[in-house]
Amino acid sequence: MEIEKIVSELSFKAVRSSGAGGQNVNKVSSKVVLTFDLHHSLALTDEEKLLIATKLSSRLTTDAVLILNCEEDRSQFRNKELVIKRFLELIKNALLVPKERKPTRIPKSVIRKRIKDKKTISEVKKNRRKPNLE
């Protein structure tokens, strides 16, 4: 994965932020909307595209376009930086392949201890019974 190539494929759109903020919100387009077309990306291999598509299936549109918004800051430039950072983190996490879990074997000492404990508890319960005097 080449970060520079992927960032060059991103498209941005500046939109007016929602919520409170007075005149600044009404005048300035500080919200940044990032879009990334997964199928038309040249920076990713087919395997990487497939992995991202499966892991981020809930966040992709029907055309396999990823859309991210950022309106945290009053500055459009800062929002653009934040949304790029979020996007790269999202892609890196989607490309991580988790290690396959190897089931551990139960040690023989643990098995022996369990059987010994069962026997001692059995003896304790046996000793609680009334003695047979016949």
C-alpha positions, 0 to 999 in steps of 0.5 A: 500500500502506497500512501501517496498514491492513495491520497492522490486518488481521494476527492474532497468537497467542502460543505457548510457545517451544521449546528451552532456557530453563528455567522461563521457556520452560515458563511464558511464551508469548513466541513470536508467530505472525503470520497474514495472509489475502491473499485477504480483505485490504482494504488491497491491490488485486487487482493487488498481491494477485496479485503477492504471491501469485506472488512468495510462493507457496512461503510461502503456505498453500493458503488463501493465508494467510501465517504467520510466527513469531518467538521470538528474544527473551524478550519477547512484545512485542519478538517481535511488533515483530520479526515485524511488521517482517519481514512488512512487509519481505517484502510490500515486496520482493514488491511491487517490480517489477524494471526490464526489462533493455535489452540493450546494443549492442556498440560499433563500436570494440570490433567493429573491435578484435576483427577487428584482433586476429584479423588480427594473430594470423592473421599471427603464425601465418602467419609461423610456417609454413615458407617455400615455396621453389618 
